[in-house]
Every structure is written in C-alpha cells, then in structure tokens.
Amino acid sequence: MKITVLGCNGLYPSKQFNTSGYLLSVEKVNIVLDMGSGVFSTLKELVKPEKVNAIFISHLHFDHISDLGVYNYYLESKAKKGEFAGKIKLLVKNDESAVYRAIAGLNYFEIVEYSDKLTLFDLEFGFYKMKHPVLSHAVTVEFKGKKFGYLSDGNLSENLEGVIKECDLTVAHAPFTKAQSGKEKPHSSAYDIALLAKKYKKQTLISHFAPDSDKKELQEEISFAREFCKLVTQGESYLV
C-alpha cells in the first residue's frame, strides 16, 4: 500500500498547499481519502479521476469536501463523450445536513453509507467515530497483513489511540501546538500524537496544518519521537 498526500492544509488552501486529500493506492485499486479544495487537480496529475474506485469522506466540513462538485462536473464531461459510464463509490455518513443532501444529489457518485466494517475491492475497511464538533470518522484499510489508518479531524479519544496502536502507518490530523491544545478543542496536538506513536512504536504522519502555522514549532515539539513521527509534505508518497 502507498499513501500520497494530495493536500495537507486545514481551513483553506494556500498558493502551495491544498486542503485535505490523500490517495491510497493498493495494487490496481485507488481510494481517495477526503476531497478538499485543490485536491482534484493534484489527483488528476497522478491518476485518471474516472479510474478512482472509491472516495472516503471523513466528515462534511468544506476543507474536506470542496472539490466533490468539480469532480462531478469532470465525470459528467467524460460521460457526455462516452468516456465514462457508471458511478464512483462515495463512502460518506448521513449527518442529516443540507450539505449531505447536496452531495447525495451529485449524479456520478454512488453513496455508500458505512457503519463499522466494510469489504470492498478485497480491502478490509474499519470506521471509528472521532471526537469532533460534527460527525467525523477515522478509517483503517487492511490488505495482505498491512494496515493503514487515516485519523481525520478529532481530539484525543480511545478510538484515536486504537487506530495508531493497530496500524503500521497512520496519517493524523493534529495541527495544534501544545499551547493551543485542550480537551475541548476540535483537534489533538502534534505532541500528543507523537507520544502515542512512540508509545506503540508505530509510524505516524502529522497533517492538516493551518495555512499560517509555524511548522518549525510543530517539528520541534515532536522531535523526541522522530524515529516514529514526522510532518507530511504535499506530493510525497509513503509506503505502508
């Protein structure tokens, strides 16, 4: 398995960095994890978007879903030329919001509402509720004895710790410094994630940075666990 960072910003994109998005490649299967602003164009440079097998949406904040609409336009244009038929599976939770209803109305996606576990394309998916102001889920993907975890937005919880413990490699959204962290915050700190990575001796990547954040400070705060934990770079790929 290989994970490629398509976007690593939170909130909004910058000139250099898109918001949340990752491409998980497993042999001939391509799974996109979140579809933030700018992610579609970066994805298109790596694979044909119509060849993507499924898209996982962790939650319905716009920095995770903004490019779904333009993705749908692309598929529509391909369909009109006879170059695409069918729909791409969209793994998303119904949070009863207007945003969900808008996404469910996109013509070229097939809604798959996940629960705890799911098997698709010979991959074993697991889903875990996160501690976040809106309904948000982490996902694990297992294939041939290797396990990858994606911890989207959420603060420290039993589920968050469990994903790091279980997975060979985890991408964790942890944009806060120690000074910014707190039990009621929507995200965990990079330091807290690094503690867990070192505790379980598991490879963990920090992502979802505020556009104006000081990454040097985050890097310094996780340096004690440098053997297991580091900051992601958009465009880089990591093997599971």
C-alpha angles and dihedrals in degrees: 000000000000128000120202121193110233095170134002106177126103125212100013139354125263129207090272105029136053123210122256120334139125135180117219111197119193112176102298096345121099121195121182117209110208125339109229130171112305094008096110095062092048091048090051090060091059107037138003103268091221088060094059109115100205144349122218117207114198096193141335104262111129096241085065101042109026096112097050090091096053089043088057090050089053092052090047091054091050092047091053089055092049091247097116134038130175129017139288116240112250114198105204139144121237105236092175091246132137087243091059091049090052092051092046087056094060106114102216101051127080110215114229110183107205128210122179104318138012137176117213130160090354089302122123112222125195124189127204130186115239132212101252137128090255131037104288133167139196120215134209124198122199127193130165094343096313122109130199125192132201114196105190122185116335145106127249114304141146090264093051093051091045093056093053090046094050102040132080090214129013132187108210129191101223110144099157129100119222089263092054096046129099142149093261097046120111093236139038123240124258087238093058091050091049090053090056093045090054093042093056096029091234129145110251131178123205118218145152099079124187107249091241097039124130102239091185089065091050090048092052092049093055096039092102087068098039091133090065109018136052143150118268124240121215110248094024122119126214128197121228 
